[in-house]
Amino acid sequence: MATHRLDPLLRPASVAIVGASARVPSVGNMFVRQVRRGGYAGDLWCVNPRYRDIEGVPCFAALAELPAAPEHVVFALGDEQIEAGLAAAIAVGARAATIVSPLAMAADAGLKMRIRDRAREAGLILCGGNCMGFYNFHHRLWVCGFETRPNHRPGGAVLLTHSGSLFTALVDSEERIDLGLAVSAGQELTTTLADYIDFALDQPWTTVIGLFMETARDPTGFEAALAKALARNVPVVALKVGRTETSARLAISHSGAIAGDHAAYTALFERYGVAEVRSVDELAAAMMVLPAARDIGPGGLASSHDSGGERGLMADLAHDHGVRFATLAAETVARLTEVLDYGLEPVNPLDRWGTGRNYPSDFFESFKALMHDPDTAIGALVLDRGIGGRITPENIVLAREARAETGKPVFIVSNHQGSGTDPEAVTATRAGTPVLDDLPPFLTACRLAFARRDFLARPPMAMPAADPAVVARWRGRLAHDIHLGEADALTLLADFGIPAAASALAASADEAVAAAAHIGYPVALKTAMLGIAHKSDVGGVVLGLASAEAVAHAWRDLAARLGPQVLIARMVEGARVEMLLGMSRDADFGPVVLIGFGGIHAEVLRDVVFAKPPFDAAEARRLIDRLQLRPLLDGVRGAPASDIDALCEAAARFSVLADALGDHVQSIDVNPLMALPQGCIAVDALVVARTDGNTATAAVIPGK
């Protein structure tokens, strides 16, 4: 087997448990018992001056007295002892260690950082601190200070979590998911999720990776790991907590307020085909469904039920979850008609229970008919458990036969919870017919499986090209001149191929009138005084000016209240839909593009989608199609349809701009971008410039 940097941690040749104990119960004792129960085949030693052996394992007074240097040291020590223990491990040449203590002594706030720095300086790989340890079931190494179930079977699933409780919950109680590796990452002082993902992807047995994460402490490495997973076609399922924590109170632009902290993860997961879930049930369901549905073909879901009411529930929930049912061919309908009782409709989803006179033959034949249909990609036998919470054996037999006949994945799905420890359910799941609980998590997993299939089938993106000279010119200007006006902002858009309204600056009534005459009436007059980000909020925008007198009057009013500098811009008349293009720069992952419905309601509606730039027009269309108000672009109440092709091309070009200039800009708003029956045009822009590597400046390119 190929070597990996984390081998000393996760696949060591020898282990020493410092602080091992014969006292039951204690963490020091449980560490010893767990390693022994796992069947670890390497050298194992205990370290504690009070004992000669613990649980049959030889015990020594100190690390320095071991017969050889341990590759991995497990610390069953409190915070007050950990620093000395780490020094001893480094002194004997240990290469890795697990620290479960919290490193959070009230009297020593610097302990955690000293442990981190000392380990990094020595090149020591750490799991933790403040973690639950890990299980490498293929290496038969169980490093955890709490008891687990005895019947683990090494499998292809990998669980990586920042939550210690979730770590034990899924490892200890979910027998249907056969884990190969489970890691409680804790504080990630030297080793992060990115490292663990990379290790898992180098193992030939890995089939799916599940993440419960708070943050990515190594953003660059995390993105590289997701790219590696995509390249190796290993599904990654992510439950990212903290979605609602936003930086809106600090944001100057609409984009910054809307994006918040989670937008970068949404965009990152979208780019690399990561399946994002919202609950632990969904995480577990997706970890079971995605490996089984890894190579599904075209089509939708076919489901069979023994209740008309529950069939209706499935139809409602599938609609809510965006899961399409397979459209049955005429041959399938005819075959169903032959085997179903009188009065049962030959439709999908199917209620197959009538009188029960021909059970189980009608049950078997009707479901197999659904599975053989050319538009069926995934099949589901939906049921209620029988006496004692067990799965009716006929369902397991049928699922196995249908899967064997068609080569398509079949899932047994209970309408409510309870299959996690049912022996028949566990056996069926391990044999390739997963048994899942509750329809919503299953339907979420189905949607993710279909989305992954479609994601992998996409052709390579063809991004529009940016003129290198344009990129160089604007990078140079943004690096040295943050005091740009809106006219310059609109010029910036135009230079990247994004249509922008004609505009001009003026500092007097005569200049304003002359500019309006040159642009053509009607025009809008907007304050161009620096430092005013949202002009409408201060009465700094006057629309629909159709004469020289109106322009002069509007200029005098704005000059008196806000200052003489104004921008005159051509008004966009006729039918249009106000859209928003935005960019917000995430501190970890760089620029994130958002596309949505704009205007003054942008922050209220928040009907936006996020993407990692750059992307092409085809990707822009997929993003726009996910917007809730998307039908507005097709025209409603007699309004003409918008030119979606032009809108998608503008969004793609904006993504190229964001990618090229994102390290010089904190956020950009193009709001509104008018989607017209023919073409589209940007009429307002706001750019929040970066003045250093971390913060945005209040000096902005003024916009609406």
C-alpha positions in Angstrom: 0.0 0.0 0.0 1.3 3.5 -0.9 2.5 5.6 1.9 0.9 8.9 3.1 2.0 11.7 5.3 -0.6 10.8 7.9 0.5 7.1 8.1 2.2 7.7 11.5 -1.0 9.0 12.9 -3.7 6.8 11.3 -1.7 3.7 10.3 1.2 3.6 12.8 3.5 0.6 13.3 3.5 1.1 17.1 1.4 2.9 19.7 2.1 4.0 23.3 -0.7 5.1 25.6 0.6 7.7 28.1 -1.6 7.9 31.2 -3.0 4.4 30.7 -4.8 3.1 33.7 -6.1 -0.1 35.3 -9.0 1.8 36.9 -12.4 1.1 35.5 -14.0 3.2 34.4 -11.5 5.8 33.2 -10.4 7.2 29.9 -6.9 5.8 30.4 -8.3 2.3 30.8 -10.7 2.6 27.9 -8.0 3.6 25.5 -6.2 0.4 26.3 -9.3 -1.8 26.0 -10.4 -0.1 22.8 -7.0 -0.7 21.1 -7.0 -4.3 22.2 -10.6 -4.8 21.1 -9.9 -3.5 17.7 -7.3 -6.2 17.2 -4.4 -3.8 16.5 -1.4 -5.8 15.2 1.4 -3.4 15.9 3.5 -2.9 19.0 1.4 -1.6 21.9 2.8 -0.2 25.2 1.3 1.5 28.2 3.1 4.3 30.1 2.3 4.8 33.8 4.8 4.4 36.6 2.1 2.8 38.8 1.7 -0.4 36.8 3.7 -3.2 35.2 0.9 -4.2 32.9 -2.6 -3.0 32.1 -5.2 -5.3 30.5 -2.4 -7.6 29.5 -0.4 -4.8 27.8 3.2 -4.2 29.2 3.4 -0.9 31.1 6.5 1.2 31.5 7.3 4.1 33.8 8.1 6.6 31.0 8.3 6.9 27.3 12.1 6.9 27.5 12.0 3.3 28.9 10.1 1.7 26.0 11.9 -0.9 24.0 11.6 1.3 20.9 10.4 4.7 20.0 6.6 4.7 19.5 5.4 6.0 16.2 2.2 7.2 17.7 1.6 8.4 21.3 -2.0 8.6 22.7 -2.2 11.0 25.6 -4.8 10.0 28.3 -3.6 13.1 30.3 -5.2 16.2 31.7 -4.3 19.7 30.5 -1.9 20.2 33.4 0.3 17.2 32.3 0.0 17.5 28.5 2.9 19.9 27.9 5.4 17.7 29.7 4.0 14.6 28.0 4.4 16.2 24.5 8.0 17.2 25.3 8.7 13.6 26.3 7.1 12.2 23.1 9.2 14.6 20.9 12.3 13.7 22.8 12.0 9.9 22.1 11.3 10.6 18.4 7.5 10.0 18.2 6.0 11.0 14.9 2.4 11.5 15.8 0.1 11.9 18.8 -3.6 12.1 19.8 -4.6 14.7 22.3 -8.1 14.4 23.7 -7.8 17.0 26.5 -9.4 20.4 25.8 -6.2 22.5 26.2 -8.3 25.2 27.8 -7.0 25.8 31.4 -8.4 29.0 32.8 -5.0 29.8 34.4 -3.0 29.2 31.2 -4.7 30.7 28.1 -1.6 30.1 26.0 -1.4 26.3 26.4 -3.1 25.4 23.2 -0.9 27.7 21.1 2.2 26.4 22.8 1.2 22.8 22.1 0.5 23.7 18.5 3.8 25.6 18.0 5.9 22.9 19.7 4.3 20.1 17.6 4.8 22.0 14.3 8.4 22.8 15.2 9.1 19.2 15.8 7.1 17.9 12.8 4.8 16.0 15.0 1.4 15.2 13.5 -1.5 15.7 16.0 -5.1 14.5 16.1 -6.8 17.1 18.3 -6.7 18.5 20.9 -10.2 18.4 22.4 -11.1 15.5 20.2 -12.6 12.0 20.6 -9.8 10.3 18.7 -10.2 8.1 15.6 -10.9 4.7 14.2 -9.0 3.2 11.3 -11.1 0.0 10.9 -9.0 -1.3 8.1 -5.8 -1.0 10.2 -7.8 -2.3 13.2 -6.7 0.7 15.3 -9.4 2.0 17.6 -8.1 5.2 19.4 -11.0 6.4 21.5 -11.5 6.8 25.2 -15.1 5.8 25.1 -16.6 2.4 24.5 -18.1 1.5 21.1 -20.1 -1.4 19.7 -18.2 -4.6 19.1 -19.5 -5.5 15.7 -17.7 -3.0 13.4 -17.0 -4.2 9.9 -14.4 -2.3 7.8 -16.2 -0.6 4.9 -15.8 2.2 2.4 -17.4 5.1 4.2 -15.3 7.8 5.9 -16.6 10.1 8.6 -14.7 13.3 9.5 -16.3 15.6 12.1 -15.7 18.6 14.3 -18.4 17.4 16.6 -17.3 14.7 19.1 -20.8 13.8 20.0 -21.8 13.2 16.4 -18.6 11.2 16.0 -19.7 8.7 18.7 -23.3 8.8 17.6 -22.7 7.6 14.0 -19.8 5.3 14.9 -21.5 3.6 17.8 -25.2 3.4 16.8 -25.4 3.4 13.0 -24.6 -0.2 11.9 -25.8 0.3 8.3 -22.8 2.5 7.4 -19.7 0.4 7.4 -16.9 2.8 8.1 -13.3 2.5 7.0 -12.1 5.6 8.8 -13.7 7.9 11.4 -11.9 10.9 12.8 -12.9 13.4 15.5 -10.7 16.3 14.3 -11.1 18.6 17.3 -9.0 21.7 17.3 -6.9 20.6 14.2 -3.7 22.0 15.6 -1.5 20.5 12.9 -3.8 18.3 10.9 -7.1 19.5 9.3 -10.1 18.0 7.4 -8.1 18.6 4.2 -5.4 16.2 5.4 -7.8 13.6 6.4 -9.8 13.8 3.1 -6.5 13.5 1.2 -5.5 10.4 3.3 -9.0 8.8 2.7 -8.8 9.4 -1.1 -5.5 7.5 -1.2 -7.1 4.4 0.3 -8.5 2.0 -2.4 -11.5 1.2 -0.2 -13.0 4.7 0.1 -16.4 5.0 -1.5 -17.9 8.1 0.2 -16.7 10.8 2.6 -19.0 12.4 5.1 -18.1 15.8 6.7 -19.6 17.5 9.8 -17.7 20.7 9.7 -17.7 24.1 11.4 -15.0 25.7 9.2 -12.1 24.9 6.9 -8.9 25.7 8.8 -6.8 25.1 5.7 -8.9 26.7 2.9 -6.4 26.0 0.1 -5.8 22.4 1.2 -9.6 21.9 1.6 -10.3 23.1 -1.9 -7.5 20.9 -3.3 -8.9 17.9 -1.4 -12.4 18.5 -2.9 -10.9 18.7 -6.4 -9.1 15.4 -5.7 -12.3 13.8 -4.6 -14.0 14.9 -7.8 -11.2 13.7 -10.0 -11.4 10.3 -8.3 -15.2 10.2 -8.4 -15.6 9.8 -4.7 -18.8 11.5 -3.4 -18.3 14.0 -0.6 -21.3 14.8 1.6 -21.0 17.9 3.8 -23.0 19.1 6.8 -21.7 22.6 7.3 -22.9 24.3 10.5 -23.0 28.1 11.0 -24.9 28.9 7.9 -26.9 31.7 9.5 -23.9 33.7 10.8 -23.5 36.6 8.5 -21.3 39.6 8.3 -24.2 41.8 7.1 -23.7 44.4 9.8 -20.2 45.0 8.5 -21.1 45.1 4.8 -21.3 48.2 2.7 -22.7 46.5 -0.5 -25.8 44.4 -1.1 -23.5 41.6 -2.1 -21.6 41.6 1.2 -24.9 41.8 3.2 -26.5 39.0 1.3 -23.6 36.6 1.0 -22.7 36.3 4.6 -20.2 33.7 5.8 -21.7 30.6 4.2 -21.9 31.8 0.6 -18.3 30.8 -0.1 -19.0 27.2 1.0 -22.1 27.1 -1.1 -20.1 28.2 -4.1 -17.2 25.9 -3.3 -19.5 22.9 -2.9 -21.3 23.7 -6.2 -18.0 23.9 -8.1 -16.7 20.5 -6.9 -20.0 18.6 -6.8 -20.1 18.3 -3.0 -23.5 17.1 -1.7 -24.6 19.6 0.9 -27.1 18.5 3.6 -28.8 20.2 6.4 -29.2 17.6 9.1 -27.6 14.5 10.6 -30.3 12.3 9.2 -29.6 13.7 5.7 -25.9 13.1 6.2 -26.4 9.5 7.1 -28.9 8.9 4.3 -26.6 10.5 1.7 -23.7 8.4 2.9 -25.8 5.3 2.2 -27.4 6.4 -1.0 -24.6 8.1 -3.0 -22.2 5.1 -3.1 -25.1 2.8 -4.1 -26.2 5.3 -6.8 -22.8 6.2 -7.9 -23.2 5.2 -11.6 -26.9 5.7 -12.1 -28.2 6.3 -15.6 -30.7 8.8 -17.0 -34.2 9.0 -15.6 -36.0 9.6 -12.3 -37.4 7.8 -9.2 -39.8 4.9 -9.2 -41.5 4.0 -5.9 -43.9 1.3 -4.8 -46.2 1.6 -1.8 -48.8 -0.5 0.0 -50.9 2.5 0.9 -52.7 5.1 -1.2 -52.4 7.7 1.5 -48.7 7.1 1.9 -48.3 7.1 -1.9 -49.8 10.6 -1.8 -47.4 11.6 0.9 -44.5 10.5 -1.2 -45.8 12.6 -4.1 -46.0 15.7 -2.0 -42.6 15.3 -0.4 -40.9 14.4 -3.7 -42.3 17.7 -5.1 -41.0 19.6 -2.1 -37.5 18.1 -2.5 -37.3 18.5 -6.2 -37.2 14.8 -7.0 -38.6 13.8 -10.4 -40.6 10.6 -10.8 -39.8 8.4 -13.8 -42.3 8.8 -16.7 -43.6 5.3 -17.5 -43.5 3.9 -21.0 -46.6 2.4 -22.6 -45.2 -1.1 -22.2 -44.7 -0.5 -18.5 -48.3 0.7 -18.1 -49.6 -2.4 -19.9 -47.5 -4.7 -17.8 -48.8 -3.0 -14.6 -52.3 -3.2 -15.8 -52.0 -7.0 -16.1 -50.8 -7.6 -12.6 -52.5 -5.0 -10.5 -55.9 -5.6 -8.8 -58.9 -3.9 -10.4 -59.1 -0.2 -9.5 -55.4 0.3 -8.9 -53.8 2.9 -11.3 -50.8 1.8 -13.3 -48.9 5.0 -12.4 -45.7 6.1 -10.7 -45.6 6.4 -7.7 -47.5 3.2 -7.4 -50.1 2.0 -4.9 -49.8 -1.7 -5.4 -52.0 -3.0 -2.5 -55.5 -4.0 -3.5 -57.2 -7.1 -2.1 -54.0 -9.0 -1.4 -55.3 -12.1 -3.2 -52.3 -12.4 -5.4 -49.7 -11.4 -2.8 -46.7 -11.6 -3.2 -46.6 -12.3 -6.9 -48.4 -9.1 -7.9 -46.1 -7.2 -5.5 -43.0 -8.6 -7.1 -44.2 -8.2 -10.7 -45.4 -4.7 -10.4 -42.2 -3.4 -8.8 -40.0 -5.2 -11.3 -42.1 -3.6 -14.1 -41.3 -0.2 -12.6 -37.6 -1.0 -12.3 -37.4 -2.2 -16.0 -38.9 1.0 -17.3 -36.2 2.9 -19.3 -36.9 6.1 -17.4 -36.3 4.6 -14.0 -32.9 5.4 -12.6 -33.5 4.6 -8.9 -36.1 2.4 -7.3 -37.7 2.6 -3.8 -39.8 0.1 -1.9 -41.5 2.3 0.6 -43.1 0.6 3.6 -44.0 0.6 7.2 -42.0 -1.8 9.4 -43.8 -4.9 10.8 -44.0 -6.4 14.2 -41.0 -5.5 16.4 -39.9 -2.8 14.0 -38.6 -5.4 11.5 -38.5 -5.1 7.7 -40.8 -7.7 6.0 -38.5 -10.3 4.5 -40.3 -10.2 1.1 -39.2 -6.6 0.6 -35.6 -7.5 1.0 -35.9 -10.5 -1.4 -37.7 -8.3 -4.0 -35.2 -5.5 -3.7 -32.3 -7.9 -4.2 -34.0 -9.6 -7.2 -34.9 -6.3 -8.9 -31.4 -4.9 -8.5 -29.9 -8.1 -9.9 -32.3 -8.1 -12.9 -31.9 -4.4 -13.8 -28.5 -3.4 -12.4 -30.2 -0.3 -11.0 -30.0 0.7 -7.3 -32.9 -0.2 -5.2 -33.6 1.3 -1.7 -36.0 0.1 1.0 -37.4 3.1 2.7 -39.4 3.2 5.9 -42.0 5.9 6.4 -40.6 6.6 9.9 -37.5 6.0 12.0 -36.2 2.7 13.4 -34.1 0.6 11.0 -30.7 1.5 12.3 -30.1 -1.7 14.3 -32.6 -4.1 12.8 -30.5 -7.1 11.9 -32.3 -7.7 8.6 -32.0 -4.0 7.6 -28.3 -4.0 8.4 -27.7 -7.2 6.5 -29.6 -5.9 3.5 -27.8 -2.6 3.5 -24.4 -4.3 3.6 -25.5 -6.6 0.8 -26.1 -3.6 -1.5 -29.8 -2.9 -0.8 -29.7 0.0 1.6 -32.6 0.3 4.1 -33.3 3.9 5.1 -35.6 5.6 7.5 -38.0 8.5 6.9 -38.9 9.8 3.4 -37.4 13.4 3.6 -33.8 12.3 4.2 -34.1 9.7 1.5 -35.6 12.1 -1.0 -32.8 14.6 -0.2 -30.3 11.9 -0.8 -32.0 11.0 -4.1 -31.9 14.6 -5.2 -28.2 14.7 -4.4 -27.6 11.5 -6.4 -29.4 12.9 -9.4 -27.6 16.2 -9.1 -24.2 14.4 -8.9 -25.0 12.3 -12.0 -26.0 15.4 -13.9 -22.9 17.3 -12.6 -20.5 14.6 -13.8 -22.2 14.6 -17.2 -21.6 18.3 -17.9 -19.2 19.2 -20.6 -16.1 21.2 -19.6 -16.9 24.9 -19.1 -16.0 27.4 -21.8 -15.4 30.7 -20.0 -15.3 33.9 -22.0 -11.8 35.2 -22.4 -10.7 38.4 -20.7 -8.3 40.8 -22.6 -5.0 40.5 -20.7 -4.3 44.2 -21.3 -7.7 45.1 -19.8 -7.0 42.9 -16.7 -3.5 44.4 -16.2 -4.8 48.0 -16.6 -7.6 47.6 -14.0 -5.4 45.6 -11.6 -2.9 48.4 -11.7 -5.5 51.1 -11.2 -7.3 49.3 -8.3 -4.0 48.7 -6.6 -3.2 52.4 -6.4 -6.5 54.3 -6.8 -9.4 53.4 -4.7 -11.3 56.7 -5.3 -13.0 55.8 -8.5 -16.4 57.1 -9.6 -19.4 55.3 -10.8 -18.6 56.3 -14.4 -15.3 54.5 -14.0 -17.2 51.5 -12.5 -19.5 51.3 -15.5 -16.4 51.6 -17.8 -14.9 48.7 -15.9 -17.9 46.6 -16.6 -17.9 47.6 -20.3 -14.2 46.8 -20.6 -15.0 43.2 -19.5 -17.8 42.9 -22.1 -20.8 43.7 -19.8 -23.2 46.1 -21.4 -23.4 49.3 -19.3 -25.5 52.5 -19.6 -24.0 55.5 -21.2 -23.0 58.1 -18.6 -21.0 61.2 -17.9 -19.8 63.3 -15.0 -20.7 66.9 -14.4 -19.9 69.5 -11.7 -22.3 72.3 -12.8 -25.7 72.8 -14.2 -24.4 73.7 -17.6 -22.2 70.6 -17.7 -25.1 68.4 -16.6 -27.4 69.8 -19.3 -24.7 69.4 -22.0 -24.1 65.8 -20.9 -27.8 65.0 -20.9 -28.1 66.4 -24.4 -25.2 64.3 -25.6 -26.5 61.0 -24.0 -30.1 61.6 -25.0 -33.2 62.1 -23.0 -34.6 60.8 -20.7 -31.8 60.6 -18.2 -31.1 59.9 -14.6 -29.2 62.3 -12.3 -27.3 60.8 -9.4 -24.9 62.2 -6.9 -21.3 61.3 -7.5 -19.9 62.6 -4.3 -17.3 60.2 -2.8 -18.3 58.2 0.2 -22.0 57.9 -0.6 -22.5 54.2 -1.2 -26.3 53.9 -1.4 -27.5 57.0 -3.2 -31.2 56.3 -3.0 -31.0 56.3 0.8 -30.0 59.9 0.9 -32.3 61.2 -1.9 -29.3 61.2 -4.3 -31.1 59.8 -7.4 -33.5 61.7 -9.7 -35.1 59.6 -12.5 -36.9 60.3 -15.7 -35.5 63.8 -16.5 -36.7 64.7 -20.0 -35.6 68.3 -20.5 -32.7 70.7 -20.0 -34.8 72.6 -17.4 -35.5 69.4 -15.4 -31.8 68.5 -15.4 -30.7 71.9 -14.3 -33.3 72.0 -11.5 -32.3 68.5 -10.3 -28.6 69.4 -10.3 -29.2 72.6 -8.2 -31.1 70.5 -5.7 -28.5 67.7 -5.4 -25.7 70.3 -5.3 -27.3 72.1 -2.4 -27.9 69.0 -0.3 -25.1 66.6 -1.2 -22.5 68.4 -3.3 -21.9 69.5 -7.0 -20.5 66.2 -8.4 -23.2 64.3 -10.3 -23.4 61.5 -12.8 -25.8 61.7 -15.7 -26.9 58.3 -17.2 -29.2 57.2 -19.9 -32.6 55.9 -18.6 -33.6 52.4 -19.6 -37.2 52.5 -20.8 -39.7 49.8 -21.6 -40.2 46.3 -20.2 -37.4 45.0 -18.1 -36.6 42.8 -15.1 -34.2 44.1 -12.5 -31.4 41.6 -11.8 -28.4 41.7 -9.5 -24.8 40.6 -10.2 -22.6 40.7 -7.2 -19.2 39.7 -6.0 -18.2 39.3 -2.3 -14.7 38.3 -1.3 -14.5 35.6 1.3 -11.4 35.8 3.5 -10.6 32.1 3.1 -11.8 31.2 -0.4 -11.6 34.4 -2.4 -14.3 35.9 -4.6 -17.8 34.5 -4.7 -20.3 35.6 -7.4 -24.0 36.0 -6.7 -26.8 36.2 -9.2 -30.3 37.1 -8.3 -33.2 39.5 -8.6 -32.2 43.0 -7.8 -33.5 46.5 -7.4 -34.3 48.1 -4.1 -35.6 44.8 -2.7 -32.4 42.8 -3.2 -31.6 42.4 0.4 -35.2 41.7 1.4 -36.0 39.1 -1.3 -32.5 37.5 -1.2 -33.5 35.4 -4.2 -29.9 34.7 -5.1 -27.6 31.8 -6.0 -23.8 31.7 -5.4 -21.0 30.4 -7.6 -17.2 30.2 -7.6 -15.8 32.2 -10.5 -15.1 32.0 -13.3 -17.9 30.1 -15.0 -19.5 30.0 -18.5 -22.9 31.0 -19.8 -24.2 27.4 -19.5 -23.4 27.4 -15.8 -25.0 30.8 -15.4 -28.2 29.5 -16.9 -28.2 26.6 -14.5 -27.8 29.0 -11.7 -30.5 31.4 -12.9 -32.9 28.5 -13.4 -32.7 27.8 -9.6 -34.0 31.2 -8.6 -37.5 31.3 -7.1 -38.6 34.2 -9.2 -37.2 32.7 -12.4 -40.6 32.7 -14.2 -40.5 36.5 -14.3 -37.8 36.3 -16.9 -40.2 34.3 -19.2 -42.7 37.2 -19.1 -45.9 37.4 -17.0 -49.2 39.2 -17.4 -48.4 40.0 -21.0 -44.9 41.3 -20.4 -42.3 40.1 -23.0 -39.8 37.5 -22.1 -36.3 38.7 -21.2 -33.2 37.9 -23.3 -31.9 35.1 -21.0 -29.0 34.3 -23.4 -27.7 37.9 -23.0 -28.2 37.8 -19.3 -26.3 34.5 -18.9 -23.4 35.9 -21.1 -23.2 39.0 -18.9 -23.1 36.9 -15.8 -20.3 34.7 -17.2 -18.3 37.8 -18.2 -18.9 39.3 -14.7 -17.5 36.0 -13.2 -14.4 36.5 -15.3 -14.1 40.0 -14.0 -14.5 38.8 -10.4 -11.9 36.1 -10.8 -9.4 38.5 -12.4 -9.8 41.4 -10.0 -11.1 39.7 -6.8 -7.9 40.1 -4.9 -8.1 43.8 -5.3 -11.8 44.3 -4.5 -13.9 43.4 -1.4 -17.3 43.4 -3.1 -19.0 44.6 -6.3 -22.7 45.3 -7.0 -24.2 45.6 -10.4 -27.7 46.5 -9.2 -29.8 46.7 -11.2 -28.7 44.9 -14.3 -31.7 45.4 -16.5 -32.8 42.2 -18.3 -34.5 43.4 -21.5 -36.4 41.7 -24.3 -33.3 42.2 -26.3 -30.0 42.3 -24.5 -29.3 43.5 -21.0 -27.7 46.6 -19.5 -26.1 47.6 -16.2 -27.3 50.9 -14.9 -25.7 51.1 -11.5 -22.5 49.9 -9.9 -20.9 49.9 -6.5 -17.4 48.6 -5.8 -16.0 48.4 -2.3 -12.2 48.4 -2.7 -9.7 46.6 -0.6 -7.0 48.7 1.1 -5.1 45.7 2.6 -5.2 41.9 2.7 -8.0 41.7 5.2 -10.4 44.6 5.3 -12.5 46.7 3.1 -12.2 50.5 2.9 -15.1 52.9 3.4 -13.9 54.7 0.3 -15.9 53.1 -2.5 -16.8 53.4 -6.0 -20.2 55.0 -5.4 -23.3 53.3 -6.7 -26.9 53.3 -6.0 
